[in-house]
Structure formats: C-alpha cells, structure tokens
C-alpha cells in the first residue's frame, strides 16, 4: 500500500488512543486532588506535566489544576493536549480519506468539529473526560466493526497498540509517584476502565503490587502494557511478507519483543522496586520503535515523538 496511507492509518490509531488515555490520566489526577486534601497541588501538577513530557521553566511559580487542564486538555497548539491529538487524528484521516469508510470519517470529523465550534472548550471536568472517552469508543467501535483486516487495519492497530503501551506506562508512573496513598491505585484502575476486570482477576484483593501487576503484566487485559506490546508485535508480523529463519529483520518488532520479554520474565517484586524508571524506559522503547516503523514503512517521513522524551 502507499506509504502515505500507511503513515496516516498508523497515526490515526496513535492520536485517537492518545486523546483517550490523556483523558484517563487527567481524570485520575483531578480526582486525587479533590479526594486527598493532603496532596500538594503544585507538586502533583508538576509531576503530571513531567510524566507527559511537558518541560517546566526553572523558577516558574506554583501550578494549579487549571494550568494543567489548559495545557493538556484545551490548548490546541500544545502537542500533548487532547485538543491537539483530536485535530491531528482528523488531519491524518483527511489524508487517508479514500481508504476510510464514510462512517469512520464522519465519526472522527464530527469529534474534531466540537473544537473549532467552541463546544469542547465550554465543557469542564469530569464531563469533558467522559465526552472524549465516548467519542473515542465510537471511532474505535466503528473501525473494529467495519474495516477489512488488511494492511490499513494492521497499521491502525499497530499505532493504537504502541500508543496504548506508552500511555498505560504513564498512567502507572503517575500512580506509583503517589504510592502510599490509599486512593491512588484504586482511582487509577477506575479511570483506566480496568477496575471491574481487576477485581474479578484478584478476587477483590486490592494492593499496590496487584494493581501494578495487572496494568503492566496481565496477558488477557487489553489495556495492559504486555498485551499492547504483544498486539503490536502481531501487527508487525502480519505486515511482513516472510518470516526470517533467524532473528528479526524488523527493528521495531525486535525492540518491542525484547521489552515485552524483559517485563514478563522479571518478577513483580523486582519490577515494583523502581516502577517509574521502568515505565520511562518503556516510553523510550516505544519512541524508538516508532522511529523504526517510520524508517521501514513510511517513505521520506520523520517520526513524531513525545515532547520531552529522550531516545
């Protein structure tokens, strides 16, 4: 298929997933600040911006939740914001218009139109987060139900899976920074839509280790890091015409597979000892894999990377 179409489908998957997961992350932090009066709002906001790769100028004054929401939700110019992600998804969909069905295009375009029309900026938490999740579920549901499982589909799911692994790692990192606070992991599980599945898996026993293990290592839950990496690997395997007899010709598949294996074969206790650092390493791997996908499949293109993430 045309590299232009492949690139557009990949980034539709990434941007749509990024918008949803950023909404999850902001929902977690805003709920924590409301529920726990002992939290330092400025420190929490700085930690959140740091996790999202937003550089903070040295010596800047105290930050509030309103500042974070403006940067990560409403600001159409900031690359990490929900508004910018929805706009970028729509632009990618416009470039691949001949490949998308009418229903998928209408779902993405209608979602985007709420931003220039001013409807998006008038919504406030938690309503704006619920709206984003509902719209993303509509887009993904239409895609899952109407797209042929051809190369376009593989690139869409590849982008979605890489982004989901990256963003789940940021969600886990934000919860681990609040470690020791009773509500942190419970709120994280609820905001990521995984609380009910977690309770069924662990028979209602809530611990920090169990929650982190579920979000990072569970092989059956579709939002876990390991599941997302496995899905991305499968997409890359499907895109290759022939499998090599030894090793991997595909650099992105090698990077993601090695990261998945390292996570799966480490004991949960060892993983928990320095969870934020491990999640940062995962983010760097996702960035490197994106660059490898760009070099292999997208002619004359440069990979888009997260602001503030070093590779």
C-alpha angles and dihedrals in degrees: 000000000000112000088226091060093043091052093048093050091048092052094044087059092047099044095045090049091046092055092051096045093046087054089051091050095048090047090054095050097043090051092049092052091050095046100041114055091183093068118106102234095204094050092046091050092049090050091050094050090047092052089052091051096251113149115226118207113243112254095020116150129253117306127220135198090260091060091051093048092050091051101040101030116025107023107104092192098054111091094215096053128106091235092053092047092052090048092050091048090054092049091050089049090051090055091051095040095128091056099047124080118244091250094054092047092048092050093051095041095047090050091051094046090067088070102058089036090061096238092113095052091050093058117091133196133317091016095056092054092050090048092052092049091049093049093047090049088053093051093046093044093053091047093049092049101042111030124096111236092246131124092291089058093047092054092046093052092041090057092045093049096048091048092046092053090049095047095043087055089054091049091051091046092052091051093046091054087058090048114151094035109111096220098047102086095032091054090046092053092048095047092049092052092243103105098098093044089048093052092050091049097047098032093243096305108137119198132147091244094050092049093049091045091052096049095043108030110023110120096199104046110089096216097051120109095240094048091049092049091049090051092050091050090051092051091051091048090051091051093055117088095214135011117236117239091231132027124339128295089193109082093197091054090049093051095047093042093051092049092049092049092049091052095045096047096048117089115251089238091056092046092052094055093078106007099157091054092049091050091050089053089051090053091053090050091052089051091050091047090051090054090049092051090049093052094047103042111015115070116220093353133132121216117249110231136194116267111256098010113125119210 
